[in-house]
Amino acid sequence: MHRRRNWSAKEEDIVQTWKRRRRSPSRDREGRRLRTHRISPRAHRISPYRSRSRSWKRDTFLGRRRRTRCSEVRFSQGHSSSSHSQSYSYSTRSPACPHSRERTKAKAEKPLHKSSHKHRTRSGSYSSSKSQRSTKDSQNVENDKEGHLVCRTGERIQERYEIVGDLGIGTFGKVVECLDLARGNSRVALKIIRNVTKYREAAQLEINVLEKIKEQDQDNKNMCVLMRDWFDFHGHVCIAFELLGKSTFEFQKENNFLPYPLTHIRHMAFQLCHALKFLHENQLTHTDLKPENILFVNSEYDVCYNESKKCEEKHVKNSSIRLVDFGSATFDHEYHTTIVATRHYRPPEVILELGWSQPCDVWSLGCILFEYYTGFTLFQTHDNREHLVMMERILGPLPRRMVYKTRVTRAVILQSTRSYLTC
């Protein structure tokens, strides 16, 4: 028979400790919590499996967190002072600090209103009606994923321009029709640039060009669009222009790409030549002439029957035009980029990278007038090689001086045009 062993008091404590270790951690913590409160509610809760130093560090950290939560830094609402100690006040909730007593006293004296939350700004302090409007405007500003400003009909920008409708959207941003409340509810076209760094910088360059044009053409006699005002609205550069009609491309598209009457083409050609003469005399090159950037002053039209086409066509009542979009306009003294102009209206010297100047606008003008007269694009292509081949087929071989001045890679392209023509 096995004799029952008599355990000593010390050995029993060891066995009990070993048995407690086999419990789940949650039950173990619950048991320690009960024992701790039964012995002394203010005693330290020291785990038997951790050293006293680690438990002391933990309790010290928790105490520091409690003290940090109770303390707060408040910006002083008194008079401004040059010293740092006077401009900020550090107050705690302890009764020993005089600032906390003053704060508690002010709370007791000042009654709380139910509608007080309506007059609070985002920072939590009371403000005037002007700051309330600015905060409301900043909350209503929304941008989409591409950086365009989200505009809704009826909204106001800077409490002056009330949005009436959309006029178009492009890579640079969008154009909306607005009522200028400061000028007798006159209608303007507001160009809103995307909130992107490169487009904001390009907008500043366009503003410089428009200010130069406005300075030299105060009577607006040179067929260039008139800028009325510009401002920055939450990162969006906004430019206000006179309200114009549809572009010549959009009007021709709605007219099933029927050619314009010859009288209208002559009038528009004269106005474009006059506008380019004005720009070139002021050492300025537009570099982006195309039907989309030529707008009618008034695009109202009459419907007539075309006997040769056997269909109805639209005839614009007034063929007066304005030249717009000076975002890529370049002065003679400024840096000239390698590639300019839209593909279909790009001159050969730009394709061959021979450098360009004001004559590139004249080439684009010729392509535009051909499109007005025929209804289709002269060089409908998207490839440099094909573009040069079409030029040679219409105008003959390119001058040798241009071939010799171009780079080697471009010379190879020119040599390959001969074989491309035979295909």
C-alpha positions as CSV (number, residue, x, y, z in Angstrom):
1,M,0.0,0.0,0.0
2,H,1.1,3.5,-0.8
3,R,1.4,5.7,2.1
4,R,-0.2,9.1,1.9
5,R,2.4,11.8,1.9
6,N,2.0,14.7,4.4
7,W,2.6,18.0,2.6
8,S,4.1,20.9,4.4
9,A,2.6,24.4,4.2
10,K,5.3,25.6,1.8
11,E,4.9,22.7,-0.5
12,E,1.1,23.2,-0.6
13,D,1.6,26.7,-1.8
14,I,3.8,25.5,-4.6
15,V,1.3,22.9,-5.7
16,Q,-1.6,25.4,-5.6
17,T,0.5,27.8,-7.7
18,W,1.2,25.1,-10.2
19,K,-2.5,24.2,-10.4
20,R,-3.4,27.8,-10.9
21,R,-1.1,28.0,-13.8
22,R,-3.1,25.4,-15.7
23,R,-6.2,27.7,-15.7
24,S,-7.1,29.8,-18.7
25,P,-5.6,33.3,-18.7
26,S,-9.0,35.0,-18.5
27,R,-10.0,33.0,-15.4
28,D,-6.6,33.5,-13.9
29,R,-6.9,37.3,-14.2
30,E,-10.4,37.3,-12.8
31,G,-9.3,35.3,-9.8
32,R,-6.3,37.6,-9.2
33,R,-8.6,40.6,-9.4
34,L,-11.0,39.2,-6.8
35,R,-8.1,38.3,-4.4
36,T,-6.6,41.7,-4.8
37,H,-9.8,43.5,-3.9
38,R,-10.4,41.2,-1.0
39,I,-7.0,41.8,0.5
40,S,-6.8,45.5,-0.1
41,P,-8.6,47.7,-2.7
42,R,-5.7,50.0,-3.0
43,A,-3.0,47.4,-3.3
44,H,-0.9,47.1,-6.4
45,R,-2.1,44.4,-8.8
46,I,1.2,42.7,-9.3
47,S,1.1,39.6,-11.5
48,P,2.9,36.5,-9.9
49,Y,4.5,35.8,-13.3
50,R,5.9,39.3,-13.8
51,S,8.6,41.1,-12.0
52,R,7.8,44.0,-9.7
53,S,9.8,46.4,-11.8
54,R,7.7,45.7,-15.0
55,S,4.4,46.0,-13.1
56,W,5.6,49.3,-11.6
57,K,6.5,50.6,-15.0
58,R,3.1,49.6,-16.3
59,D,1.3,51.4,-13.4
60,T,3.5,54.4,-13.8
61,F,2.7,54.6,-17.5
62,L,-1.0,54.3,-16.9
63,G,-0.9,57.0,-14.3
64,R,1.0,59.3,-16.7
65,R,-1.7,58.7,-19.3
66,R,-4.4,59.7,-16.8
67,R,-2.5,62.9,-15.9
68,T,-2.0,63.7,-19.5
69,R,-5.7,63.3,-20.3
70,C,-6.6,65.6,-17.4
71,S,-4.3,68.3,-18.6
72,E,-5.0,70.3,-21.7
73,V,-3.4,73.1,-23.6
74,R,-5.7,75.9,-24.6
75,F,-4.9,78.9,-26.8
76,S,-5.4,82.1,-24.8
77,Q,-8.3,84.2,-26.0
78,G,-7.0,87.4,-24.5
79,H,-5.0,90.1,-26.0
80,S,-2.0,89.1,-28.2
81,S,1.4,89.3,-26.7
82,S,4.9,89.0,-28.0
83,S,6.1,86.5,-25.4
84,H,5.4,82.8,-25.8
85,S,4.4,82.3,-22.2
86,Q,1.6,84.9,-22.5
87,S,0.3,83.8,-25.8
88,Y,-0.4,80.3,-24.5
89,S,-1.9,79.2,-21.2
90,Y,-1.5,75.7,-19.8
91,S,-4.4,74.8,-17.5
92,T,-5.2,71.6,-15.6
93,R,-8.3,70.3,-13.9
94,S,-6.7,70.2,-10.5
95,P,-8.1,72.8,-8.0
96,A,-4.6,74.1,-7.2
97,C,-4.3,75.7,-10.6
98,P,-5.8,79.2,-10.8
99,H,-6.6,79.0,-14.5
100,S,-8.8,76.0,-14.0
101,R,-10.8,77.9,-11.3
102,E,-11.3,80.8,-13.6
103,R,-12.4,78.4,-16.4
104,T,-14.9,76.7,-14.1
105,K,-16.2,80.0,-12.8
106,A,-16.7,81.2,-16.4
107,K,-18.6,78.1,-17.2
108,A,-20.9,78.5,-14.3
109,E,-21.6,82.2,-15.1
110,K,-22.2,81.7,-18.8
111,P,-25.5,79.9,-19.6
112,L,-25.6,77.3,-22.3
113,H,-28.0,77.7,-25.2
114,K,-29.6,74.9,-27.1
115,S,-28.7,76.5,-30.4
116,S,-25.1,77.2,-29.6
117,H,-23.8,74.3,-31.8
118,K,-25.2,76.1,-34.8
119,H,-23.0,79.0,-34.3
120,R,-19.7,77.1,-33.8
121,T,-17.0,76.8,-36.4
122,R,-15.0,73.7,-37.2
123,S,-12.4,74.7,-34.6
124,G,-15.0,74.8,-31.9
125,S,-14.9,78.5,-31.1
126,Y,-17.5,81.1,-31.7
127,S,-17.0,83.4,-34.7
128,S,-18.7,86.2,-36.7
129,S,-21.1,85.8,-39.6
130,K,-18.2,86.4,-42.1
131,S,-16.2,83.5,-40.9
132,Q,-19.3,81.4,-40.8
133,R,-19.8,82.0,-44.5
134,S,-16.2,81.2,-45.4
135,T,-16.4,78.0,-43.4
136,K,-19.6,77.1,-45.2
137,D,-18.1,77.7,-48.5
138,S,-15.0,75.6,-47.7
139,Q,-17.2,72.8,-46.6
140,N,-19.2,72.9,-49.8
141,V,-16.2,72.8,-52.1
142,E,-15.8,69.3,-53.7
143,N,-13.4,68.0,-56.2
144,D,-13.7,64.8,-58.3
145,K,-10.9,62.3,-58.7
146,E,-9.4,64.3,-61.6
147,G,-9.3,67.5,-59.7
148,H,-12.3,69.2,-61.4
149,L,-14.4,71.4,-59.2
150,V,-17.9,69.9,-58.7
151,C,-20.3,72.7,-59.8
152,R,-24.1,72.7,-59.2
153,T,-26.7,75.0,-60.7
154,G,-27.6,77.7,-58.2
155,E,-24.4,77.7,-56.3
156,R,-22.4,80.9,-55.9
157,I,-18.6,81.4,-56.1
158,Q,-17.2,84.1,-53.9
159,E,-20.8,85.4,-53.4
160,R,-20.5,87.0,-56.9
161,Y,-20.8,84.4,-59.6
162,E,-24.0,82.4,-59.6
163,I,-23.8,79.2,-61.7
164,V,-26.5,78.9,-64.4
165,G,-25.3,76.0,-66.5
166,D,-22.3,74.1,-68.0
167,L,-20.7,75.2,-71.2
168,G,-18.0,72.5,-71.6
169,I,-15.3,70.5,-70.1
170,G,-11.7,69.7,-71.2
171,T,-8.3,68.6,-70.0
172,F,-7.5,72.0,-68.4
173,G,-10.8,72.2,-66.4
174,K,-14.4,73.2,-67.2
175,V,-16.3,76.3,-68.3
176,V,-19.6,77.2,-66.7
177,E,-22.1,80.0,-67.4
178,C,-22.6,82.4,-64.5
179,L,-24.4,85.5,-63.6
180,D,-22.1,88.3,-62.4
181,L,-24.1,89.8,-59.5
182,A,-21.6,92.7,-59.2
183,R,-22.3,93.9,-62.7
184,G,-26.1,93.8,-63.0
185,N,-26.5,90.1,-63.4
186,S,-24.6,90.1,-66.7
187,R,-23.8,86.7,-68.1
188,V,-20.2,85.6,-68.2
189,A,-18.2,82.4,-68.9
190,L,-16.2,81.3,-65.9
191,K,-13.2,79.1,-66.7
192,I,-12.4,76.9,-63.7
193,I,-8.9,75.3,-63.9
194,R,-8.3,71.8,-62.3
195,N,-6.7,71.8,-58.9
196,V,-3.5,70.3,-60.3
197,T,-0.1,72.1,-60.0
198,K,0.8,72.0,-63.7
199,Y,-2.6,73.3,-64.8
200,R,-2.4,76.1,-62.2
201,E,1.0,77.2,-63.5
202,A,-0.3,77.1,-67.1
203,A,-3.3,79.2,-66.0
204,Q,-1.0,81.9,-64.6
205,L,0.8,82.1,-67.9
206,E,-2.5,82.4,-69.7
207,I,-3.5,85.2,-67.3
208,N,-0.3,87.1,-68.1
209,V,-1.0,86.9,-71.8
210,L,-4.6,88.0,-71.4
211,E,-3.6,91.0,-69.3
212,K,-1.1,91.9,-72.0
213,I,-3.9,91.7,-74.7
214,K,-6.3,93.7,-72.5
215,E,-3.6,96.4,-72.0
216,Q,-2.9,96.7,-75.8
217,D,-6.6,96.3,-76.9
218,Q,-8.8,98.1,-74.5
219,D,-11.5,98.6,-77.1
220,N,-11.6,94.9,-78.0
221,K,-11.2,95.6,-81.7
222,N,-8.7,92.8,-82.5
223,M,-11.0,89.8,-82.3
224,C,-9.4,88.3,-79.1
225,V,-11.4,87.2,-76.2
226,L,-11.8,89.7,-73.3
227,M,-10.8,88.8,-69.8
228,R,-12.9,90.5,-67.1
229,D,-11.5,89.1,-63.9
230,W,-9.6,86.3,-62.4
231,F,-9.2,84.9,-58.8
232,D,-8.2,81.8,-56.9
233,F,-11.0,79.7,-55.4
234,H,-9.7,76.9,-53.0
235,G,-6.9,76.0,-55.3
236,H,-8.9,76.4,-58.5
237,V,-7.8,79.4,-60.7
238,C,-10.9,80.9,-62.1
239,I,-11.0,83.3,-65.1
240,A,-14.1,85.3,-66.1
241,F,-14.6,86.0,-69.8
242,E,-17.3,87.6,-71.9
243,L,-20.0,85.1,-72.8
244,L,-19.7,83.9,-76.4
245,G,-21.5,81.5,-78.6
246,K,-20.6,78.1,-79.9
247,S,-17.3,77.2,-81.5
248,T,-17.0,77.0,-85.2
249,F,-16.2,73.3,-84.9
250,E,-19.3,72.6,-82.7
251,F,-21.5,74.6,-85.1
252,Q,-20.2,72.7,-88.1
253,K,-20.6,69.4,-86.3
254,E,-24.3,70.1,-85.5
255,N,-24.7,71.1,-89.1
256,N,-23.6,67.6,-90.2
257,F,-20.2,69.0,-91.2
258,L,-21.6,70.9,-94.1
259,P,-19.2,73.6,-95.4
260,Y,-19.8,77.2,-94.4
261,P,-21.0,79.7,-97.0
262,L,-18.3,81.4,-99.0
263,T,-19.3,84.9,-97.7
264,H,-18.9,83.6,-94.1
265,I,-15.6,82.0,-94.8
266,R,-14.2,85.3,-96.2
267,H,-15.4,87.3,-93.2
268,M,-14.0,84.8,-90.7
269,A,-10.7,84.6,-92.6
270,F,-10.4,88.4,-92.5
271,Q,-11.0,88.5,-88.8
272,L,-8.5,85.7,-88.1
273,C,-5.8,87.4,-90.2
274,H,-6.5,90.7,-88.3
275,A,-6.2,88.9,-84.9
276,L,-3.0,87.1,-85.9
277,K,-1.5,90.4,-87.1
278,F,-2.3,92.0,-83.7
279,L,-0.7,89.1,-81.8
280,H,2.4,88.9,-84.0
281,E,3.0,92.6,-83.7
282,N,3.1,92.2,-79.9
283,Q,5.7,89.4,-80.2
284,L,3.1,86.7,-79.4
285,T,2.4,83.4,-81.1
286,H,-0.9,81.5,-80.4
287,T,0.6,78.0,-81.3
288,D,-2.8,76.3,-80.9
289,L,-5.1,77.6,-83.7
290,K,-8.0,75.2,-84.5
291,P,-11.8,75.4,-85.1
292,E,-12.4,74.5,-81.4
293,N,-10.6,77.7,-80.3
294,I,-12.6,80.0,-82.6
295,L,-16.0,81.0,-81.2
296,F,-18.9,82.9,-82.6
297,V,-19.9,86.0,-80.8
298,N,-23.5,85.0,-81.3
299,S,-24.3,81.5,-82.7
300,E,-28.0,82.1,-83.5
301,Y,-28.9,80.7,-86.9
302,D,-31.5,80.4,-89.7
303,V,-32.5,77.1,-91.3
304,C,-32.4,77.0,-95.1
305,Y,-32.9,74.3,-97.7
306,N,-29.8,73.3,-99.7
307,E,-30.8,72.2,-103.2
308,S,-27.5,70.7,-104.1
309,K,-27.3,68.6,-101.0
310,K,-31.0,68.2,-100.8
311,C,-31.1,68.8,-97.1
312,E,-31.7,71.5,-94.6
313,E,-28.7,73.4,-93.3
314,K,-28.0,76.0,-90.6
315,H,-26.7,79.5,-91.5
316,V,-25.3,81.5,-88.7
317,K,-26.8,85.0,-88.6
318,N,-23.7,86.8,-87.5
319,S,-20.2,85.5,-88.6
320,S,-18.3,87.6,-86.1
321,I,-15.8,85.5,-84.2
322,R,-13.4,85.7,-81.2
323,L,-10.0,83.9,-80.7
324,V,-9.8,82.1,-77.4
325,D,-7.6,79.7,-75.4
326,F,-4.2,81.5,-74.9
327,G,-3.0,78.8,-72.5
328,S,-0.1,77.8,-74.8
329,A,0.6,81.2,-76.3
330,T,4.3,82.1,-76.2
331,F,6.2,85.4,-76.4
332,D,9.2,85.7,-78.7
333,H,11.6,86.0,-75.7
334,E,10.2,83.0,-73.9
335,Y,11.3,79.4,-74.1
336,H,9.9,77.6,-77.2
337,T,8.9,73.9,-76.6
338,T,9.7,71.3,-79.3
339,I,6.1,70.3,-80.0
340,V,3.2,72.7,-80.4
341,A,-0.2,72.9,-82.1
342,T,-2.7,70.1,-82.5
343,R,-1.8,67.2,-84.8
344,H,-4.0,68.1,-87.8
345,Y,-2.9,71.7,-87.8
346,R,0.8,71.2,-87.1
347,P,3.3,72.7,-89.5
348,P,6.2,70.6,-91.0
349,E,8.9,72.5,-89.2
350,V,7.5,71.4,-85.9
351,I,7.3,67.7,-87.0
352,L,11.0,67.9,-88.2
353,E,12.0,69.7,-85.0
354,L,13.6,72.6,-86.9
355,G,12.3,75.2,-84.5
356,W,9.2,77.3,-85.0
357,S,8.0,80.9,-84.8
358,Q,5.0,83.0,-85.8
359,P,4.6,81.4,-89.3
360,C,3.3,78.3,-87.6
361,D,0.0,80.2,-86.9
362,V,-0.3,80.9,-90.6
363,W,0.0,77.2,-91.5
364,S,-2.7,76.4,-89.0
365,L,-4.9,79.2,-90.4
366,G,-4.6,77.6,-93.9
367,C,-5.7,74.2,-92.6
368,I,-8.7,75.8,-90.8
369,L,-9.9,77.7,-93.8
370,F,-9.7,74.5,-95.9
371,E,-11.8,72.7,-93.3
372,Y,-14.4,75.5,-93.4
373,Y,-14.7,75.3,-97.1
374,T,-14.8,71.5,-97.5
375,G,-16.2,70.3,-94.2
376,F,-13.5,67.7,-93.5
377,T,-9.9,67.9,-92.1
378,L,-7.1,68.4,-94.5
379,F,-4.5,66.2,-92.7
380,Q,-6.5,63.5,-90.9
381,T,-3.7,61.5,-89.4
382,H,-1.9,60.6,-86.2
383,D,1.5,59.6,-87.5
384,N,4.5,61.8,-88.4
385,R,5.5,59.7,-91.4
386,E,2.0,59.6,-92.8
387,H,1.6,63.3,-92.1
388,L,4.7,64.2,-94.1
389,V,3.6,62.0,-97.0
390,M,0.2,63.8,-97.1
391,M,2.0,67.1,-97.2
392,E,4.2,66.0,-100.1
393,R,1.3,64.6,-102.0
394,I,-0.6,67.9,-101.7
395,L,2.2,70.5,-101.8
396,G,5.0,68.6,-103.6
397,P,8.4,67.5,-102.2
398,L,9.7,69.2,-99.1
399,P,12.5,71.7,-99.6
400,R,16.0,70.2,-99.4
401,R,17.1,72.8,-96.9
402,M,14.6,71.5,-94.4
403,V,15.7,67.9,-95.0
404,Y,19.4,68.8,-94.5
405,K,18.8,70.8,-91.3
406,T,16.7,68.1,-89.6
407,R,18.1,65.4,-87.4
408,V,19.2,62.1,-88.6
409,T,16.2,60.2,-87.4
410,R,13.9,62.7,-89.2
411,A,16.0,62.4,-92.3
412,V,15.4,58.7,-92.3
413,I,11.7,59.3,-92.0
414,L,11.8,61.6,-95.1
415,Q,13.7,59.1,-97.1
416,S,11.2,56.4,-96.2
417,T,8.3,58.6,-97.5
418,R,9.2,57.7,-101.1
419,S,8.6,54.0,-100.4
420,Y,5.4,54.9,-98.5
421,L,4.0,56.7,-101.4
422,T,4.3,53.7,-103.6
423,C,2.3,51.5,-101.2
